[in-house]
Amino acid sequence: MLTPDDGIEAAWGGLRSGSSDPYCIVKVDDEVVARTATVWRSLSPFWGEEYTVHLPLDFHQLAFYVLDEDTVGHDDVIGKVSLSRDAIAADPRGIDSWINLSRVDPDAEVQGEICLAVQMLEDALGRCLRCHVLQARDLAPRDISGTSDPFARVFWGSQSVETSTIKKTRFPRWDEVLELRAAPGAPSPLRVELWDWDMVGKNDFLGMVEFPPQVLQQKPPNGWFRLRPFPRAEEDSGGSLGALRLKVRLTEDRVLPSRYYRPLSELLATAVLGPAEEDAASPLAVLEELTSGDCRQDLATRLVKLFLGQGLAGPFLDYLTRREVARTTDPNTLFRSNSLASKSMEQFMKLVGMPYLHEVLQPVISRVFEEKKYMELDPCKMELGRTRRISFKGAPSEEHVREASLGLLTGYLGAIVDAIVGSAGRCPAVMRLAFKHLHQRVEERFPQTEHEDVKYLAISGFLFLRFFAPAILTPKLFDLRDQHADPQTSRSLLLLAKAVQSIGNLGQQLGQGKEVWMAPLHPFLLRSVSRVRDFLDRLVDVDEEEEAGGPARALVPRSATVREGYLLKRKEEPGGLAPRFAFKKRYFWLSADALSYAKSPEWQTRSSIPASHIRAVERVDEGAFQLPHVMQVVTQDGAGALHTTYLQCKNVNELSQWLSALRKASAPNPDKLAACHPGAFRSARWTCCLRAERSAAGCSRTHAAVTLGDWRDPLDPDAETQMVYRQLLLGRDQLRRKFLENSSVDTTPEAGTVKGSGSLEGACPDALARQKAAAARLLEVLADLDRAHEEFQQQEEGTVAPGPLGP
């Protein structure tokens, strides 16, 4: 799993005069996985976009291309950053730095693979190398048609020989055997280069592979090999092209069968159901002490998913709340830090509350984007020429702009507050119960009259300050919009988010900050506070029985729609229609069970493709239909016949999101295709590999393992427990020293106090004995998991006979 946690930021100070319209494309090997929004008229764009990308085990490179969008011609490439798998994995913490953009060299922009079979022979004339050049796939398009005219050139020693040229394809099939004789002297390496033939000008490089003499002698190449660029020193632009700030972390791990994680899962469940205040040796207590910063946020997400999968999200959050409340003396600081409790509640809301958030905020957010009204209260930022003239006497005055802006802001805010305070019954039951427990714990800890608002602030601090306000400020990061806001809309959203924050603070800080220009909004905000208190009372007025019992294996039901929208679908038998007229607009719904479509969302009659029939979901070359952003869904019927449905998306991001969603829906399916055709069968041949048989085997590898992670992903308790186990290993030595090797700790009943460190100081003997027993049990469970991983690794390496594993 690849996680650029804090998004992407770039700056290229004096690169150009004027401005650019930059965006960034993220590419894994040959597959484009994401495209950021375009930041208009900027030399220092900030995207702040996060992607979690699930990758195949054999990926080689991650690349970020920065381009300048041109609404008329072709987009200009500004530069790129390439990160090899080894570079990303070198530090477990990942990469977090500014990296200079490098120039995009066509000879270095290679992709694809070549299939070779090499034999080393010897006869009366001496040594002979026989190189069977079979085929290549997924080559880079070098011609304007989106294809290439590839040929192979084989070098051995001082000799070279070429294959024939295959015209207009990225998937050539040569099936040619080339023989070369050894020259006197030391053994030579074998190098195979691929080139795109050009009638005019020089040929374009497509990639190469090279094998040293010892490989040729001991294990001659036979199979598919990834093409490489010419070896050369990495060109450092010295920052002249700008730089890209990236935060990238690669997580790779082995997940064992469920039975191996059962003891650790039981320890975690026991911890959340037991006393929290004196706990110092449970897995959760150890994790809370160990983690900080970004690691804590990632851990919080994993733990929330783990306990959601076990049906214990409520007890887990209550456990952390009890610990946080017990150590807080000043109610004004409650949950204000980025503690594990705060991060867990924040991630919990994002995981289970996103449909609720969309239902509440999307209508108003869409209005703000579509109406594009100018709103500004800060006199230092007012642009009087940006508003419509109020009268014919000249430009509007500052007072007129303030009054107009105040009316617009209160209108939008009124709609937001109305939507929120009327949504108590639509908030997920599991969220309402978590807030109810939070309300109770805070009220028990701070029962004094002067702390009456603390129980409300604890809930609104999460719901308003960490959920609603951030979503209003950056709607794209919460899937409320496909694109970032333009500067004017972004300023309007900032004003609305500030107002919602003030309401979430129950108006306690109004007039205390530097933003005195917000004062005209204060009467409206104060009127909203009482409505919010009533809303919070209704929100926590929920029965315990409303929480679904038992494990919850998915964040959304299988029948629930996980993605929907208009796509263009190619007609089954388009006949003589031109490609662009063969695609008709249809509305699609995707659930875990089926991909359905109809003429419109209101249409009663729907056609459906069962998700269990899907065997591949892949991109289609632009040249297949002379159309961009086309994908194919390959299905298999009961008789075993394959059928392909072609769908066109409106942009590359929508294409990536549909590809990811469909691949996840079909992930459990058996017999998925290892290869398919990225072209279409037209004019009695495949447009990709030019083969004339419709039933010809696919010429390109499929990418079923490449998906984008999001909140809708099915819960996987085993994967989450594996990550928790890895985190606990970091604190194992500390736990052993603290509880089992501390000779200064006196556990006899006569001891009035316990001499030790941390939470052991002053603990009673009975509590300490329980903590030592818990620590010993946790260390035992970790040791068992260590042994299981070692045995699995030995099996994979073939050093032990396969068989039952386990304690």
NUSE-150895 format. One line per 10 residues: their letters; for each residue x negated, y negated, z of C-alpha. Coordinates in steps of 0.001 Angstrom, whole numbers. Last residue first. Example, Ala and Ser with C-alpha at 12.3 -4.5 7.8 and 13.67 -1.06 7.14 Angstrom:
NUSE-150895
sa> -13670 1060 7140 | -12300 4500 7800
END
This chain:
NUSE-150895
pglpgpavtg> -1181 22931 18065 | -715 22666 14364 | -1412 24229 11059 | 103 27200 9273 | -1996 28449 6422 | -4489 27416 3799 | -7977 28887 4194 | -10566 26435 5367 | -13290 24526 3510 | -11150 23822 446
eeqqqfeeha> -11524 20044 596 | -7774 19601 920 | -7667 22318 3598 | -10488 20627 5509 | -8618 17336 5388 | -5472 19004 6701 | -7437 20567 9550 | -9062 17255 10482 | -5714 15471 10432 | -4167 18105 12730
rdldalvell> -7126 17891 15122 | -6832 14118 15440 | -3072 14440 15964 | -3703 16798 18887 | -6277 14371 20339 | -3759 11522 20146 | -1196 13625 22033 | -3742 14443 24764 | -4709 10778 25132 | -1031 9889 25541
raaaakqral> -561 12583 28197 | -3599 11401 30161 | -2378 7792 30014 | 1091 8797 31228 | -407 10759 34122 | -2598 7800 35051 | 394 5448 34881 | 2477 7718 37095 | -347 7904 39659 | -657 4127 39550
adpcagelsg> 3047 3665 40224 | 2871 6042 43192 | -260 4327 44555 | 1236 803 44415 | -277 -1609 41880 | -2230 -4566 43275 | -4715 -4757 40404 | -3858 -2030 37913 | -2428 -4535 35389 | -5854 -5774 34418
sgkvtgaept> -8755 -4338 36366 | -9227 -2103 39323 | -8940 -1983 43034 | -5628 -533 44105 | -3945 -1789 47203 | -2687 -335 50501 | -4577 2889 50119 | -3173 5473 52504 | -1272 7216 49722 | -4545 8000 47954
tdvssnelfk> -4984 6573 44455 | -8177 4621 45005 | -9405 3009 41784 | -13081 2112 41935 | -14002 5260 39994 | -12336 3985 36841 | -12916 6800 34327 | -9325 8007 33858 | -7167 4876 33871 | -9058 1918 32467
rrlqdrglll> -11934 3757 30859 | -9644 6164 29014 | -7319 3377 27862 | -10244 1310 26559 | -11607 4326 24700 | -8224 4990 23094 | -7523 1403 22101 | -8420 1569 18409 | -6911 5066 18197 | -3576 3535 19205
qryvmqtead> -3483 1509 15988 | -3998 4605 13861 | -1235 6436 15767 | 1146 3501 15197 | 395 3713 11451 | 1175 7430 11463 | 4389 6732 13377 | 5503 4313 10624 | 4812 6845 7883 | 6708 9552 9799
pdlpdrwdgl> 9639 7250 10581 | 10284 6536 6871 | 13181 4107 6544 | 14441 3639 3005 | 13288 386 1385 | 15906 -2411 1390 | 13632 -4848 3247 | 11145 -4980 385 | 8153 -3107 -1034 | 7400 -3457 -4730
tvaahtrscg> 6859 -242 -6662 | 4061 1511 -8570 | 4281 5273 -7905 | 6543 5999 -10888 | 4017 4504 -13296 | 4263 6743 -16377 | 1259 7565 -18533 | 1529 6777 -22224 | 1831 9006 -25327 | 5012 10859 -24470
aasrearlcc> 5455 14267 -26080 | 6961 14303 -29563 | 10719 15079 -29611 | 11479 12289 -32119 | 8810 13744 -34393 | 7232 11227 -36797 | 4354 10105 -34600 | 3359 6443 -34957 | 1899 6306 -31399 | 3808 3205 -30252
twrasrfagp> 6480 2486 -32875 | 7632 6101 -32792 | 8668 7310 -36233 | 11681 7787 -38491 | 12340 4063 -39075 | 12681 3533 -35327 | 11864 5676 -32307 | 10991 3102 -29655 | 7755 2165 -27928 | 6368 2793 -24451
hcaalkdpnp> 6757 6538 -25112 | 6662 8752 -22022 | 4201 10529 -19766 | 4191 12312 -16393 | 7961 12760 -16520 | 9794 13385 -13268 | 10583 17054 -12679 | 12153 16599 -9247 | 14062 13480 -8179 | 13306 12033 -4725
asakrlaslw> 11903 8766 -6200 | 14893 8062 -8485 | 16331 5187 -6430 | 12810 3938 -5689 | 11896 3906 -9386 | 15135 2068 -10191 | 14448 -638 -7609 | 10830 -1119 -8725 | 11690 -1356 -12413 | 14550 -3740 -11628
qslenvnkcq> 12262 -5988 -9578 | 9462 -5956 -12157 | 11879 -6851 -14989 | 13435 -9654 -12937 | 9952 -11017 -12349 | 9007 -10715 -16029 | 11988 -12706 -17265 | 15548 -12361 -18628 | 15725 -8580 -18495 | 16311 -6239 -21453
lytthlagag> 17608 -2700 -21057 | 16938 382 -23203 | 18633 3669 -22280 | 16760 6833 -23238 | 18156 10368 -23342 | 16303 13628 -22699 | 17900 17033 -23298 | 17735 19601 -20496 | 21237 20998 -21000 | 22473 19351 -17803
dqtvvqmvhp> 21342 15950 -19003 | 17940 14317 -18534 | 17458 10580 -18161 | 14861 8066 -19383 | 15509 4481 -18282 | 13660 2050 -20540 | 12500 -1499 -19946 | 12479 -4645 -22083 | 10923 -7938 -20880 | 10105 -9357 -24341
lqfagedvre> 11779 -8664 -27720 | 10281 -7743 -31099 | 12132 -4423 -30712 | 9168 -2064 -30233 | 6649 -4922 -30471 | 7308 -6089 -26933 | 6150 -2745 -25620 | 8696 -1085 -23331 | 8286 -965 -19560 | 9009 2245 -17687
varihsapis> 11606 4132 -15633 | 11226 7912 -15816 | 13172 11118 -15027 | 16558 9710 -13992 | 19291 12349 -13641 | 19529 12084 -9811 | 20295 8371 -10163 | 23545 9266 -11902 | 24143 7006 -14943 | 27553 5325 -14854
srtqwepska> 30041 3618 -17113 | 32539 1286 -15489 | 36174 464 -16165 | 37604 -2196 -13829 | 35837 -5236 -15281 | 35497 -8000 -12677 | 31684 -7955 -12651 | 31636 -8108 -16464 | 31325 -5791 -19464 | 30576 -2808 -17237
ysladaslwf> 27578 -1046 -15732 | 26626 1627 -13215 | 23239 2931 -12081 | 23956 5691 -9559 | 23510 7249 -6128 | 20913 5088 -4358 | 22833 2076 -5630 | 22358 -49 -8736 | 25039 -2302 -10254 | 24812 -3658 -13805
yrkkfafrpa> 26770 -6316 -15730 | 26503 -5999 -19513 | 25296 -8260 -22325 | 24799 -6489 -25648 | 21525 -5584 -27364 | 21760 -4406 -31007 | 21713 -8011 -32206 | 18063 -8486 -31169 | 17018 -5272 -32911 | 18634 -6117 -36287
lggpeekrkl> 21716 -3980 -36772 | 21505 -1185 -39324 | 22873 1511 -37044 | 22833 442 -33421 | 23644 3949 -32166 | 23443 3868 -28356 | 23749 88 -28153 | 20884 -1640 -26391 | 21773 -3103 -23010 | 21146 -6744 -22079
lygervtasr> 21131 -7249 -18324 | 23475 -9116 -15970 | 23157 -8630 -12253 | 23010 -6132 -9411 | 20558 -4655 -6948 | 20846 -2619 -3739 | 24559 -1886 -4079 | 25720 252 -1162 | 26629 3887 -1844 | 23464 5203 -229
pvlarapgga> 24126 3086 2843 | 21694 186 3557 | 18903 60 6136 | 18418 3767 5734 | 17895 6790 7992 | 19788 5493 10998 | 19338 8033 13791 | 22248 8615 16138 | 25024 6291 17204 | 26189 3222 15341
eeeedvdvlr> 26366 284 17702 | 29967 -723 18329 | 30125 1355 21517 | 28177 -1301 23419 | 31127 -3648 23039 | 30566 -7155 21639 | 30937 -10653 23060 | 27345 -11626 22238 | 28308 -13443 19019 | 31427 -14997 20539
dlfdrvrsvs> 29342 -16774 23183 | 26791 -17763 20528 | 29567 -19313 18384 | 30914 -21291 21330 | 27429 -22658 21987 | 27086 -23496 18265 | 30345 -25445 18278 | 29129 -27433 21292 | 25899 -28263 19433 | 27632 -29391 16225
rllfphlpam> 28887 -32682 17702 | 25313 -33436 18805 | 24011 -32843 15289 | 26637 -35130 13710 | 25858 -37941 16139 | 22085 -37419 15651 | 22046 -37714 11836 | 21495 -41478 11798 | 18537 -40901 14194 | 16463 -38899 11683
wvekgqglqq> 14422 -42064 10986 | 13025 -41721 14505 | 10826 -38898 13262 | 8061 -39265 15852 | 9710 -36943 18318 | 11805 -37433 21431 | 14972 -38788 19779 | 16662 -35401 19718 | 14694 -32809 21674 | 17537 -31180 23580
glngisqvak> 19993 -31163 20666 | 20922 -27522 21215 | 17454 -26476 19988 | 19253 -24567 17232 | 21018 -27812 16249 | 17629 -29512 15972 | 16324 -26622 13878 | 19364 -26910 11587 | 18575 -30614 11099 | 14941 -29904 10275
allllsrstq> 16032 -27212 7779 | 18427 -29661 6062 | 15691 -32280 5727 | 13261 -29687 4366 | 15869 -28432 1903 | 16292 -31952 530 | 12509 -32307 186 | 12326 -29000 -1695 | 15118 -30154 -3990 | 13071 -33228 -4953
pdahqdrldf> 9794 -31292 -5325 | 11313 -28483 -7450 | 12546 -25453 -5506 | 10854 -22085 -5795 | 12410 -19593 -8174 | 14579 -16466 -7944 | 16706 -17837 -5120 | 18149 -16449 -1858 | 15617 -13623 -1860 | 14314 -14690 1591
lkptliapaf> 10951 -15954 294 | 12802 -17731 -2506 | 14940 -19706 -73 | 11971 -21529 1496 | 13301 -24256 3858 | 16830 -22859 4153 | 15481 -19364 4879 | 13030 -20786 7430 | 15936 -22612 9204 | 18324 -19612 9302
frlflfgsia> 15906 -16991 10661 | 13168 -18125 13038 | 14579 -21434 14348 | 18309 -20648 14047 | 18637 -16980 14989 | 15488 -16616 17072 | 15525 -19852 19055 | 19323 -19705 18991 | 19197 -16522 21082 | 16715 -17678 23738
lykvdehetq> 18205 -21182 23646 | 21612 -19853 24684 | 20265 -17969 27713 | 18106 -20984 28576 | 21045 -23423 28511 | 22184 -22781 32096 | 18674 -23295 33495 | 19694 -26165 35802 | 22429 -23922 37168 | 19950 -21301 38324
pfreevrqhl> 20304 -17720 37050 | 16909 -17614 35282 | 15804 -13956 35212 | 19303 -12430 35202 | 20496 -14894 32552 | 17454 -14126 30414 | 18049 -10375 30610 | 21782 -10694 29848 | 21381 -12969 26799 | 18658 -10711 25351
hkfalrmvap> 20900 -7676 25830 | 23726 -9477 24010 | 21344 -10639 21261 | 20291 -7047 20596 | 23957 -6005 20643 | 24851 -8646 18078 | 21991 -7541 15819 | 23092 -3884 15961 | 26673 -4928 15209 | 25646 -6696 11996
crgasgviad> 26877 -10326 11911 | 30211 -10495 10073 | 32335 -11103 13190 | 30141 -13976 14329 | 30216 -15660 10900 | 32483 -18669 11478 | 29843 -20609 13400 | 27315 -20048 10622 | 29482 -20923 7599 | 30911 -24034 9263
viaglygtll> 27395 -25130 10273 | 26126 -24738 6701 | 29140 -26486 5133 | 28846 -29376 7586 | 25123 -29550 6900 | 25751 -29944 3171 | 28266 -32756 3717 | 26226 -34300 6525 | 23241 -34449 4188 | 25202 -35970 1301
glsaervhee> 26776 -38678 3467 | 23472 -39493 5129 | 21772 -39727 1747 | 24356 -42228 486 | 24037 -44305 3661 | 20221 -44232 3570 | 20111 -45138 -119 | 22476 -48072 468 | 20369 -49269 3397 | 17183 -49092 1341
spagkfsirr> 18834 -51250 -1307 | 20118 -50025 -4637 | 18492 -51524 -7763 | 20324 -54402 -9363 | 23595 -56268 -9034 | 25592 -53817 -11134 | 26497 -51686 -8138 | 25442 -48494 -6388 | 22859 -47654 -9005 | 22102 -43979 -9107
trglemkcpd> 19207 -42843 -6980 | 15574 -42218 -8007 | 14738 -45932 -8418 | 14904 -46531 -4691 | 12151 -44023 -3989 | 12295 -43502 -238 | 9314 -41780 1362 | 8284 -44417 3902 | 11940 -45231 4608 | 12505 -41637 5815
lemykkeefv> 16190 -40849 5302 | 16040 -39253 1857 | 18523 -37383 -313 | 18608 -37226 -4134 | 21223 -34763 -5332 | 20066 -31777 -7376 | 23621 -30367 -7793 | 22474 -26869 -8800 | 19795 -26298 -6177 | 21797 -27785 -3289
rsivpqlveh> 24928 -25915 -4381 | 23021 -22605 -4515 | 21784 -23167 -968 | 25370 -23778 179 | 26747 -20574 -1365 | 23695 -18491 -319 | 23699 -19337 3373 | 26214 -17125 5182 | 26520 -14125 2847 | 22794 -14121 2140
lypmgvlkmf> 21929 -14172 5845 | 24346 -11303 6531 | 22816 -9218 3725 | 19363 -10019 5184 | 20212 -9163 8786 | 18872 -5644 9283 | 15252 -6010 8191 | 14811 -9756 8511 | 16438 -9834 11959 | 14237 -6959 13145
qemsksalsn> 11125 -8727 11839 | 11877 -11762 14012 | 12826 -9635 17027 | 9569 -7698 16696 | 7482 -10846 16284 | 8930 -12423 19418 | 8516 -9274 21536 | 5000 -8613 20209 | 4098 -12135 21259 | 3867 -15031 18807
srfltnpdtt> 4430 -17599 21547 | 7648 -19549 22178 | 9545 -16506 23465 | 10124 -18230 26843 | 7900 -21318 27195 | 10630 -23702 28428 | 11783 -21037 30916 | 8530 -21482 32882 | 7673 -18380 34903 | 7493 -15804 32110
raverrtlyd> 5965 -12422 33001 | 9261 -10641 33675 | 10966 -12212 30638 | 8396 -10826 28218 | 8424 -7333 29731 | 12224 -7195 29820 | 12433 -8502 26236 | 9987 -5850 25009 | 12112 -3076 26519 | 15328 -4681 25217
lfpgalgqgl> 13873 -4745 21695 | 13091 -1021 21909 | 16438 -171 23537 | 18297 -1857 20651 | 16141 -388 17861 | 16660 3149 19199 | 18577 4850 16347 | 15495 6922 15505 | 14992 5342 12069 | 15639 1913 13579
flkvlrtald> 12956 2747 16143 | 10361 3404 13442 | 11412 451 11304 | 11114 -1910 14289 | 7757 -382 15195 | 6388 -806 11686 | 7533 -4433 11401 | 6080 -5257 14825 | 2773 -3622 13858 | 2511 -5819 10767
qrcdgstlee> 3234 -8919 12841 | 758 -7862 15520 | -1975 -7222 12953 | -1427 -10710 11587 | -2304 -12265 14929 | -2911 -9993 17924 | -2875 -6351 18900 | -4433 -4428 21765 | -2349 -5372 24800 | 996 -4826 23098
lvalpsaade> -245 -1585 21580 | -1276 -203 24983 | 2091 -1127 26522 | 3904 472 23587 | 1916 3717 23779 | 2694 4003 27512 | -94 3207 29987 | 801 -133 31574 | 4512 106 32384 | 5370 -1696 35624
eapglvatal> 7874 -4116 34051 | 9299 -1807 31415 | 11086 860 33440 | 12100 3725 31128 | 14175 4023 27933 | 11658 2169 25770 | 8770 4306 27072 | 10552 7644 26662 | 11228 6864 22998 | 7555 6072 22369
leslpryyrs> 6429 9236 24150 | 8956 11293 22167 | 7697 9815 18902 | 4134 10735 19907 | 5175 14343 20619 | 7225 14567 17366 | 4481 13260 15075 | 3101 16684 14118 | 6590 18041 13427 | 7249 15387 10780
plvrdetlrv> 4707 16649 8247 | 1487 14595 8092 | 1081 11172 6449 | -2415 10565 5083 | -3470 6927 4939 | -4298 4011 2696 | -3707 378 3587 | -5293 -2240 1346 | -5242 -5843 2537 | -5161 -8993 443
klrlaglsgg> -5120 -12631 1481 | -5912 -14776 -1492 | -6944 -18379 -2035 | -7621 -18990 -5710 | -10363 -21278 -6931 | -10915 -23827 -9653 | -12300 -23517 -13153 | -15482 -25415 -12298 | -15783 -23424 -9071 | -19262 -22208 -9847
sdeearpfpr> -17971 -20428 -12921 | -19681 -17276 -11719 | -20106 -14786 -14537 | -20280 -11238 -13241 | -23447 -9643 -14590 | -22792 -7383 -17527 | -21738 -3823 -18202 | -19515 -3742 -21310 | -15929 -3270 -20191 | -14645 141 -19046
lrfwgnppkq> -12165 2615 -20486 | -10638 5178 -18150 | -11367 8791 -19026 | -8935 11567 -19949 | -10184 15133 -20305 | -13376 17136 -20939 | -16767 15641 -20175 | -19734 18067 -20158 | -20473 19400 -16665 | -24150 20207 -16029
qlvqppfevm> -25887 19092 -19214 | -23711 16147 -20234 | -23491 15021 -16610 | -27283 15085 -16287 | -27668 13047 -19504 | -25540 10111 -18235 | -21957 9622 -19506 | -20599 6326 -20876 | -17079 5103 -21582 | -16107 2063 -23619
glfdnkgvmd> -13496 -620 -24135 | -11385 -2418 -26736 | -13955 -4739 -28406 | -12649 -6852 -31253 | -14106 -6526 -34775 | -15659 -9617 -36347 | -13979 -11867 -38854 | -11458 -10959 -41521 | -10307 -7390 -42097 | -10317 -6693 -38375
wdwlevrlps> -10867 -3279 -36821 | -10150 -3014 -33109 | -13010 -1248 -31402 | -13467 1692 -29036 | -16906 2637 -27755 | -18160 6088 -26787 | -21552 6301 -25090 | -23491 9513 -24480 | -26683 9245 -22458 | -30049 10299 -23872
pagpaarlel> -32408 13119 -22968 | -36096 12127 -23189 | -37893 12360 -26490 | -37195 13724 -29947 | -33742 12922 -31325 | -30781 15142 -30577 | -28339 15789 -33431 | -24856 14288 -33485 | -21553 15960 -34305 | -18144 14298 -34486
vedwrpfrtk> -14885 16270 -34184 | -11738 14304 -35066 | -8312 14613 -33415 | -7718 10920 -34186 | -4498 10094 -32299 | -4152 6346 -31673 | -1905 4928 -28927 | -2198 1125 -29135 | -1049 1235 -32741 | -1122 -824 -35916
kitstevsqs> -3600 1075 -38111 | -5658 4122 -37140 | -9276 3664 -38221 | -11365 6770 -38977 | -13949 7951 -36493 | -17462 6566 -36281 | -21000 7924 -35948 | -24080 6784 -34085 | -27650 8015 -33745 | -30615 6561 -31849
gwfvrafpds> -29821 8441 -28647 | -26184 9417 -28656 | -23667 6751 -29698 | -20013 7390 -30700 | -17879 4695 -32382 | -14108 4986 -32061 | -11492 3251 -34222 | -8529 1130 -33277 | -6264 -1080 -35405 | -4467 -2934 -32586
tgsidrpald> -904 -3723 -31508 | 1047 -6739 -30210 | 1712 -8065 -33722 | -744 -10922 -33140 | -3551 -8386 -33000 | -5725 -7444 -30008 | -3271 -5379 -27960 | -5213 -3647 -25160 | -5169 146 -25361 | -2475 2066 -23493
raqlvhcrlc> -3543 5433 -24877 | -6436 7110 -26660 | -6687 10305 -28704 | -8693 13440 -29533 | -12327 12515 -30034 | -14095 15912 -30026 | -17753 15156 -29402 | -20220 17880 -30445 | -23761 17231 -29253 | -26521 19232 -30951
rgladelmqv> -29859 20431 -29655 | -32355 21979 -32059 | -32309 23076 -35694 | -32210 26764 -34839 | -29216 26241 -32644 | -28288 24517 -29386 | -24920 23196 -28330 | -23702 20633 -25780 | -19923 20313 -25932 | -17752 17249 -25320
alciegqvea> -13937 17042 -25152 | -12583 13502 -25088 | -9330 11713 -24238 | -9547 7913 -24026 | -7922 5640 -21482 | -6308 2217 -21297 | -7380 -1303 -20499 | -10020 -3812 -21480 | -10222 -7512 -20759 | -14012 -7683 -20442
dpdvrslniw> -14653 -8195 -24156 | -11892 -10805 -24238 | -13711 -12814 -21538 | -11353 -14579 -19140 | -13434 -17115 -17276 | -13846 -16663 -13552 | -11774 -18259 -10806 | -13650 -18899 -7587 | -12395 -17007 -4544 | -11016 -18743 -1456
sdigrpdaai> -10773 -16330 1452 | -8867 -13589 3255 | -9851 -10137 2046 | -8956 -6971 3944 | -9036 -6380 7693 | -10244 -2836 7070 | -13260 -4348 5234 | -14680 -2556 2178 | -11202 -1504 1021 | -10603 -4582 -1134
adrslsvkgi> -14055 -4454 -2718 | -13815 -691 -3305 | -10471 -1026 -5083 | -11940 -3647 -7365 | -10816 -7255 -7132 | -10544 -9403 -10242 | -9854 -13143 -10029 | -8703 -14947 -13151 | -8947 -18104 -15190 | -6995 -20938 -16782
vddhgvtded> -5139 -18846 -19375 | -3040 -21109 -21590 | 608 -20264 -22185 | 1571 -19899 -25845 | 3565 -22647 -27521 | 6519 -24833 -26599 | 7286 -24522 -22873 | 3608 -24156 -22052 | 2888 -22640 -18659 | -696 -22950 -17440
lvyfalqhfd> -1987 -19544 -16397 | -3718 -18088 -13341 | -4444 -14363 -13649 | -4776 -12263 -10482 | -6294 -8799 -10937 | -6192 -5622 -8830 | -8419 -2790 -9911 | -8903 948 -9851 | -5672 2750 -8975 | -6067 6501 -8394
lplhvtyeeg> -3902 6898 -5281 | -907 5314 -6970 | 202 1981 -5516 | 3006 631 -3351 | 2913 -3159 -3638 | 3852 -5444 -766 | 4051 -8952 -2137 | 4019 -12297 -377 | 4494 -15712 -1980 | 3070 -18898 -442
wfpslsrwvt> 2917 -20525 -3874 | 822 -23625 -3240 | -340 -25490 -6312 | -3345 -27797 -6326 | -3553 -29241 -9852 | 192 -29759 -10034 | 2788 -30884 -12560 | 5232 -28013 -12083 | 4537 -25070 -9795 | 5635 -22042 -11805
atravveddv> 7015 -19198 -9710 | 4786 -16234 -9069 | 4673 -13250 -11368 | 4603 -9694 -10072 | 3708 -6079 -10852 | 2042 -6285 -14278 | 748 -2766 -14979 | -2528 -2010 -16794 | -4754 -1831 -13683 | -2594 -3496 -11034
kvicypdssg> -1674 -6984 -12279 | -527 -10060 -10403 | 392 -13029 -12618 | -43 -16557 -11286 | 1692 -19785 -12256 | 369 -23208 -13128 | 2108 -26197 -14709 | -947 -28400 -15125 | -1718 -32058 -14470 | -3521 -35008 -16002
srlggwaaei> -7228 -34819 -16558 | -8414 -31317 -16131 | -10601 -29225 -13846 | -11223 -31937 -11279 | -9605 -30237 -8275 | -8809 -26660 -9149 | -6791 -25461 -6201 | -4907 -22242 -5641 | -2665 -20565 -3095 | -1287 -17045 -3002
gddptlm> 687 -15277 -320 | 52 -14893 3357 | 229 -11126 3520 | -1189 -9972 174 | -263 -6357 998 | -1407 -3351 -1020 | 0 0 0
END
